[in-house]
Amino acid sequence: MSYEWYDVLGNIGVCMILGCYLLLQLSKLDSNGLLFSTFNGVGALLILISLSYEFNLSAFFIELFWLLISLFGIVRYLLRKRESAT
């Protein structure tokens, strides 16, 4: 088994998602904040890139929805911020 550049990206993505979850549980990160959704989204995207080289359907689906939910959180955050500015 070889360790390729896309494996590195996937592992960085996993660390980002797990790090967000840990910081959330330690009350160091707000689940409604931009940083939480952004790090989760980028983490999921990096894992999806890795999966494009070593495909796994179940992992692909969970990461795709993780990315979509994170994008939803980012949009919600931006809309709330725009509302509070007016």
Backbone as CSV, one residue per row, in Angstrom:
resi,resn,N_x,N_y,N_z,CA_x,CA_y,CA_z,C_x,C_y,C_z
1,MET,0.848,-1.184,0.000,0.000,0.000,0.000,0.886,1.237,0.000
2,SER,0.574,2.158,-0.868,1.355,3.392,-0.934,0.546,4.548,-0.345
3,TYR,1.267,5.530,0.120,0.651,6.722,0.717,0.855,7.862,-0.264
4,GLU,-0.235,8.306,-0.877,-0.177,9.306,-1.941,-0.574,10.683,-1.425
5,TRP,-0.393,11.693,-2.279,-0.717,13.070,-1.896,-2.195,13.226,-1.557
6,TYR,-3.054,12.497,-2.240,-4.487,12.603,-1.965,-4.848,11.959,-0.630
7,ASP,-4.054,11.000,-0.181,-4.245,10.448,1.160,-3.925,11.503,2.214
8,VAL,-2.905,12.303,1.967,-2.544,13.388,2.874,-3.708,14.377,2.966
9,LEU,-4.277,14.749,1.812,-5.428,15.670,1.817,-6.596,15.091,2.602
10,GLY,-6.885,13.822,2.384,-7.982,13.176,3.110,-7.744,13.175,4.607
11,ASN,-6.518,12.914,5.016,-6.205,12.905,6.445,-6.269,14.303,7.052
12,ILE,-5.870,15.307,6.304,-6.017,16.687,6.776,-7.494,16.998,6.967
13,GLY,-8.331,16.570,6.014,-9.774,16.775,6.119,-10.362,16.105,7.349
14,VAL,-9.934,14.887,7.613,-10.410,14.167,8.797,-10.009,14.924,10.056
15,CYS,-8.764,15.382,10.108,-8.290,16.141,11.278,-9.073,17.436,11.468
16,MET,-9.422,18.091,10.371,-10.205,19.329,10.468,-11.589,19.059,11.063
17,ILE,-12.255,18.031,10.574,-13.592,17.700,11.057,-13.549,17.251,12.516
18,LEU,-12.606,16.376,12.834,-12.498,15.914,14.215,-12.078,17.040,15.153
19,GLY,-11.199,17.917,14.680,-10.785,19.061,15.487,-11.953,19.984,15.786
20,CYS,-12.807,20.211,14.795,-14.014,21.030,15.008,-14.923,20.398,16.040
21,TYR,-15.091,19.105,15.941,-15.971,18.420,16.885,-15.407,18.488,18.300
22,LEU,-14.098,18.297,18.424,-13.461,18.391,19.729,-13.620,19.803,20.309
23,LEU,-13.338,20.828,19.503,-13.470,22.203,19.985,-14.916,22.536,20.344
24,LEU,-15.855,21.968,19.618,-17.268,22.163,19.942,-17.587,21.554,21.306
25,GLN,-17.115,20.338,21.541,-17.377,19.657,22.814,-16.680,20.345,23.985
26,LEU,-15.570,21.017,23.720,-14.849,21.748,24.754,-15.373,23.178,24.929
27,SER,-16.448,23.499,24.222,-17.066,24.834,24.234,-16.082,25.918,23.807
28,LYS,-15.202,25.591,22.886,-14.246,26.558,22.349,-14.665,27.062,20.972
29,LEU,-15.720,26.480,20.436,-16.180,26.819,19.101,-17.695,26.858,19.104
30,ASP,-18.251,27.862,18.439,-19.700,28.031,18.349,-20.227,27.274,17.131
31,SER,-21.182,26.405,17.341,-21.720,25.614,16.226,-22.467,26.465,15.216
32,ASN,-22.861,27.670,15.584,-23.533,28.574,14.647,-22.569,29.547,13.991
33,GLY,-21.289,29.438,14.320,-20.306,30.366,13.788,-19.815,29.978,12.412
34,LEU,-19.215,30.940,11.757,-18.693,30.726,10.409,-17.519,29.742,10.410
35,LEU,-16.667,29.814,11.401,-15.482,28.960,11.457,-15.858,27.477,11.515
36,PHE,-16.855,27.143,12.305,-17.294,25.757,12.445,-17.734,25.181,11.096
37,SER,-18.627,25.891,10.418,-19.137,25.392,9.133,-18.064,25.398,8.057
38,THR,-17.206,26.409,8.069,-16.156,26.490,7.058,-15.153,25.354,7.206
39,PHE,-14.680,25.114,8.426,-13.718,24.036,8.636,-14.331,22.677,8.318
40,ASN,-15.590,22.474,8.689,-16.254,21.216,8.360,-16.403,21.052,6.853
41,GLY,-16.776,22.117,6.172,-16.935,22.062,4.722,-15.630,21.800,4.000
42,VAL,-14.572,22.494,4.411,-13.263,22.284,3.787,-12.764,20.866,4.095
43,GLY,-12.966,20.415,5.319,-12.576,19.051,5.668,-13.280,18.023,4.803
44,ALA,-14.588,18.186,4.632,-15.355,17.256,3.798,-14.886,17.314,2.345
45,LEU,-14.596,18.522,1.863,-14.120,18.662,0.485,-12.780,17.949,0.289
46,LEU,-11.881,18.085,1.246,-10.588,17.403,1.141,-10.762,15.889,1.143
47,ILE,-11.679,15.402,1.947,-11.945,13.955,1.962,-12.557,13.521,0.628
48,LEU,-13.439,14.340,0.066,-14.027,14.016,-1.245,-12.956,13.962,-2.333
49,ILE,-11.996,14.870,-2.265,-10.900,14.833,-3.240,-10.145,13.516,-3.101
50,SER,-9.852,13.135,-1.877,-9.166,11.871,-1.635,-9.989,10.695,-2.159
51,LEU,-11.293,10.760,-1.943,-12.164,9.667,-2.390,-12.270,9.584,-3.912
52,SER,-11.986,10.664,-4.603,-12.041,10.614,-6.064,-10.922,9.731,-6.629
53,TYR,-9.898,9.452,-5.833,-8.802,8.579,-6.256,-8.971,7.157,-5.742
54,GLU,-9.551,7.012,-4.577,-9.829,5.690,-3.993,-11.292,5.697,-3.570
55,PHE,-12.193,5.412,-4.517,-13.620,5.617,-4.317,-14.234,4.610,-3.362
56,ASN,-15.121,5.128,-2.521,-15.933,4.331,-1.616,-17.297,5.013,-1.565
57,LEU,-18.337,4.352,-2.041,-19.646,4.979,-2.192,-20.218,5.475,-0.870
58,SER,-20.147,4.680,0.171,-20.698,5.096,1.462,-19.976,6.325,2.001
59,ALA,-18.658,6.321,1.944,-17.883,7.467,2.412,-18.171,8.695,1.547
60,PHE,-18.335,8.488,0.244,-18.651,9.595,-0.662,-19.963,10.262,-0.260
61,PHE,-20.995,9.463,0.000,-22.290,10.032,0.376,-22.226,10.812,1.684
62,ILE,-21.574,10.268,2.692,-21.519,10.968,3.974,-20.751,12.269,3.829
63,GLU,-19.672,12.286,3.071,-18.892,13.513,2.902,-19.598,14.526,2.008
64,LEU,-20.313,14.046,1.013,-21.083,14.950,0.162,-22.142,15.684,0.987
65,PHE,-22.871,14.951,1.798,-23.896,15.588,2.621,-23.274,16.440,3.723
66,TRP,-22.119,16.048,4.241,-21.405,16.856,5.238,-21.049,18.208,4.610
67,LEU,-20.583,18.173,3.362,-20.241,19.404,2.646,-21.483,20.254,2.398
68,LEU,-22.567,19.643,1.939,-23.797,20.393,1.659,-24.373,21.022,2.927
69,ILE,-24.359,20.289,4.019,-24.871,20.828,5.283,-23.979,21.973,5.760
70,SER,-22.677,21.835,5.574,-21.757,22.912,5.946,-22.003,24.161,5.110
71,LEU,-22.243,23.980,3.815,-22.565,25.123,2.952,-23.862,25.794,3.398
72,PHE,-24.837,24.997,3.794,-26.088,25.531,4.338,-25.799,26.379,5.582
73,GLY,-24.938,25.877,6.460,-24.571,26.624,7.666,-23.872,27.928,7.341
74,ILE,-23.010,27.931,6.331,-22.319,29.154,5.926,-23.316,30.175,5.389
75,VAL,-24.218,29.731,4.536,-25.237,30.638,3.982,-26.115,31.196,5.096
76,ARG,-26.527,30.347,6.019,-27.339,30.803,7.156,-26.606,31.847,7.980
77,TYR,-25.329,31.619,8.233,-24.526,32.572,8.994,-24.476,33.914,8.264
78,LEU,-24.202,33.881,6.968,-24.098,35.125,6.199,-25.427,35.873,6.144
79,LEU,-26.523,35.143,6.029,-27.842,35.799,6.017,-28.148,36.433,7.372
80,ARG,-27.816,35.743,8.465,-28.016,36.317,9.804,-27.171,37.560,10.002
81,LYS,-25.942,37.512,9.512,-25.051,38.659,9.650,-25.581,39.849,8.845
82,ARG,-26.090,39.585,7.662,-26.635,40.663,6.837,-27.890,41.255,7.479
83,GLU,-28.742,40.390,8.075,-29.947,40.865,8.764,-29.607,41.762,9.939
84,SER,-28.603,41.356,10.703,-28.244,42.127,11.904,-27.577,43.457,11.537
85,ALA,-27.029,43.557,10.335,-26.397,44.799,9.897,-27.423,45.827,9.451
86,THR,-28.626,45.368,9.108,-29.650,46.323,8.645,-30.547,46.786,9.754
